[in-house]
Amino acid sequence: MPVSLASTSASSMHGAYVPLGYGVSSGSSNGITFTNIPQIYQDLMVVVNYRSTASVSQDGLYLYANNVTNGNYSSTLLYGDGSSASSTRTTGDYYGATVGVMPGASATSGIFGSATSHILNYTNTTNYKTAITRVACDLNGSGRTYLATSLLRGTAAITSLSLFVYGNSGNIVSGSTAELFGVRTVNQ
């Protein structure tokens, strides 16, 4: 589900985070995409509350920029479930940066996972982009929390961002939300 963004005057906003767009899933799509992202902020912040329709207890959540899904993503994840902690690393991810997992249809009804992704220096055209993500996937006491650092190997300024579930043939349940914020610089 695409969300087109209009330019926002930074001078009319107060605070560090400027709301740029908000998407609510209808349940018929596997992702939410923000397009026409204004190029006037320092960083981007995405806040999501998701649940998958796939018949699993957990489903993967991914992030990609500018419609690029060709192996240009790497992620390092730290995660724990209350009794143990672990880490994993992925390189050359085709589908996007690994954010973490969200509850699937087999998880306790009504529980949504939440994530925040901070995309640094998104307008820079000479460096790769970095995203720092925190995820909470409660499964009625048996879920996980994640901390992920991802590299988006592309120097183009980010003009669109997509968040989606992949791997278990699920969609995002109706009522799942994603909100995009611009992070202002000190001078704005």
LOSE-143452 format. One record per residue (C-alpha): residue in three letters; z, y, x. Coordinates in steps of 0.001 Angstrom, whole numbers, padded with zeros to 6 digits, always signed. Layout:
BEGIN
ALAZYX ...
//
This chain:
BEGIN
MET+000000+000000+000000 PRO-001137+003190+001792 VAL+000947+006361+001664 SER-001077+009475+002566 LEU+000913+012293+004118 ALA+000348+016010+003783 SER+001213+018448+006552 THR+004718+019853+006362 SER+005698+023245+007728 ALA+008444+022645+010265 SER+009779+026168+009823 SER+010635+025458+006178 MET+012801+022440+007034 HIS+016403+022197+008209 GLY+017968+019424+010291 ALA+016492+017076+012871 TYR+014805+014649+010442 VAL+011987+015946+008248 PRO+010919+013646+005363 LEU+007176+012963+005621 GLY+006551+010154+003147 TYR+008109+007514+000944 GLY+006600+004235-000260 VAL+007841+001758-002870 SER+006268-001695-003039 SER+004819-002935-006318 GLY+005155-006546-005138 SER+001402-007111-004779 SER+001037-006206-001092 ASN+002344-007562+002219 GLY+002887-004098+003721 ILE+003340-000371+003436 THR+001145+001988+005483 PHE+001674+005668+006230 THR-001525+007597+007029 ASN-002405+011156+008093 ILE+000862+011532+010036 PRO+001285+015190+011099 GLN+001129+015692+014866 ILE+003812+018396+015104 TYR+007018+016426+015725 GLN+008575+014904+018820 ASP+009293+011409+017448 LEU+009000+009388+014243 MET+011701+007462+012388 VAL+010933+004770+009802 VAL+013665+003467+007481 VAL+012903+000338+005429 ASN+014629-001878+002868 TYR+012553-005042+002471 ARG+012567-008471+000970 SER+009746-011043+001102 THR+008330-013158-001737 ALA+007715-016118+000637 SER+009624-019320-000187 VAL+011775-019131+002955 SER+015242-017762+003667 GLN+013900-015316+006300 ASP+010475-013786+006885 GLY+009198-011776+009854 LEU+008763-008005+009752 TYR+006197-006316+012012 LEU+005093-002774+012858 TYR+001693-001634+014071 ALA+000059+001734+014728 ASN-003422+003154+014051 ASN-004611-000137+012487 VAL-004550-001780+015944 THR-003595-005471+015777 ASN-005280-006894+018862 GLY-002538-008157+021138 ASN-001364-004751+022316 TYR+002323-005222+021454 SER+005325-006587+023323 SER+008935-006806+022122 THR+012347-007730+023474 LEU+014864-008719+020795 LEU+018627-009176+020963 TYR+020190-010791+017907 GLY+023405-012292+016680 ASP+024744-014048+013609 GLY+028493-013580+013978 SER+029090-016755+015987 SER+026415-016606+018682 ALA+024028-014157+020309 SER+020624-014671+021853 SER+017508-012866+023012 THR+013787-013440+023057 ARG+010710-011713+024422 THR+007178-011666+023069 THR+004081-010348+024837 GLY+000534-009827+023674 ASP+001519-009927+020003 TYR-001642-009753+017929 TYR+000014-008788+014648 GLY+002177-005923+015858 ALA+005572-005160+017309 THR+008238-007605+016161 VAL+010879-005714+014205 GLY+013055-008641+013051 VAL+013476-010641+009873 MET+014043-009858+006214 PRO+015401-012102+003444 GLY+012824-014319+001761 ALA+012672-015738-001764 SER+014997-018639-000833 ALA+017784-016223+000181 THR+020452-015101-002274 SER+018824-013060-005032 GLY+019013-009289-004805 ILE+019793-009054-001072 PHE+017476-006787+000920 GLY+017273-006398+004679 SER+017224-002963+006256 ALA+015691-001604+009443 THR+015247+001674+011285 SER+012522+002130+013884 HIS+012512+005150+016177 ILE+009020+005691+017650 LEU+009266+007916+020721 ASN+006783+010596+021795 TYR+004169+009507+019240 THR+001732+012410+019864 ASN+001441+011854+023624 THR-002092+010818+024620 THR-001405+009677+028188 ASN+001473+007189+027771 TYR+002102+003969+025885 LYS+004453+004274+022909 THR+007965+002815+022664 ALA+009842+001859+019491 ILE+013568+001128+019274 THR+014517-000818+016151 ARG+017778-001913+014520 VAL+017744-004521+011762 ALA+020368-005985+009435 CYS+019362-009131+007533 ASP+022308-010234+005415 LEU+021924-013672+003851 ASN+025169-013646+001916 GLY+027225-014057+005076 SER+024783-016054+007195 GLY+022231-013459+008274 ARG+021518-011758+011573 THR+021479-008343+013164 TYR+018736-007373+015602 LEU+018104-004766+018252 ALA+014491-004612+019407 THR+012620-002552+021955 SER+008865-002676+021551 LEU+005914-001404+023549 LEU+002738-000332+021771 ARG+000117-000497+024509 GLY-002172+002321+023469 THR-002430+005931+024573 ALA-003862+007363+021346 ALA-001575+009600+019325 ILE-000132+007710+016352 THR-001737+008884+013114 SER-000843+005868+010946 LEU+001967+003291+010874 SER+002124-000002+008988 LEU+005122-002234+008273 PHE+004399-005690+006922 VAL+005605-009269+006548 TYR+003539-012007+008135 GLY+003565-015719+008678 ASN+004809-017257+005434 SER+002172-016071+002926 GLY+004589-013664+001286 ASN+004360-010165-000060 ILE+007005-007475-000083 VAL+009013-007730-003305 SER+008778-004995-005880 GLY+011302-002252-005159 SER+011186-002603-001374 THR+011007+000843+000224 ALA+009878+002544+003413 GLU+010475+006173+004348 LEU+008928+008061+007255 PHE+010593+011014+008993 GLY+009415+013400+011696 VAL+012050+014089+014360 ARG+012008+017761+015263 THR+012336+019170+018758 VAL+015030+021677+019624 ASN+012466+024511+019374 GLN+011195+023671+015878 
//
